[in-house]
């Protein structure tokens, strides 16, 4: 599990594990009020790993899915 830092790190990587958990949550359409951590979500959006649309709906992007795949969290 510690190897994910090699693949996934942002400029403000305070809590990379939290960002992976956030990406996993965003595999489903998620309302802003149900987000694990909005600060982490904002960083994921800035990095292009998730998008927000409508009146507060969030979901992972293709790039975010690729990261989870490389880390071994999801499988085809």
C-alpha positions in Angstrom: 0.0 0.0 0.0 2.8 2.4 0.7 3.9 2.2 -3.0 0.9 4.3 -4.1 2.9 7.5 -3.3 5.1 6.6 -6.3 2.1 7.0 -8.6 -0.1 9.4 -6.9 1.1 12.6 -5.3 -0.1 16.1 -5.6 1.8 19.3 -4.8 0.0 19.4 -1.4 0.2 15.7 -0.5 -0.6 16.0 3.2 -2.7 12.9 3.2 -2.3 10.8 0.0 -4.2 7.9 1.6 -7.2 10.2 2.1 -7.1 11.2 -1.5 -7.2 7.5 -2.6 -10.2 6.9 -0.3 -11.8 10.0 -1.8 -11.2 8.7 -5.3 -12.8 5.4 -4.4 -15.8 7.2 -3.0 -16.1 9.2 -6.3 -16.5 6.0 -8.4 -20.2 6.7 -7.8 -22.0 10.0 -8.3 -21.6 11.7 -4.9 -23.4 14.7 -3.5 -21.2 17.4 -2.0 -22.7 17.0 1.4 -21.6 13.3 1.4 -18.0 14.0 0.4 -15.4 12.5 2.8 -13.3 15.7 2.7 -14.0 18.7 0.6 -10.4 20.0 0.8 -9.1 16.7 -0.6 -11.9 16.8 -3.3 -10.7 20.3 -4.3 -7.2 19.0 -4.7 -8.4 16.1 -6.8 -10.4 18.5 -9.0 -7.4 20.7 -9.4 -5.3 17.7 -10.5 -8.1 16.6 -13.0 -8.9 13.4 -11.1 -12.6 14.3 -10.5 -15.2 16.8 -11.7 -18.0 18.7 -10.1 -21.1 19.6 -12.0 -24.7 20.7 -11.5 -25.5 21.9 -8.1 -22.8 20.0 -6.2 -22.5 16.5 -7.8 -19.0 15.0 -8.0 -17.6 12.0 -9.9 -14.2 10.6 -10.8 -12.6 11.3 -14.2 -11.0 8.8 -16.6 -7.6 10.0 -15.3 -8.8 9.2 -11.7 -9.9 5.7 -12.8 -6.5 5.1 -14.4 -4.7 6.1 -11.1 -6.9 3.6 -9.1 -6.2 0.9 -11.6 -2.4 1.5 -11.5 -2.6 1.3 -7.7 -4.4 -2.0 -7.8 -7.6 -0.7 -6.2 -9.8 -1.6 -9.1 -9.6 -4.4 -11.7 -11.2 -4.8 -15.1 
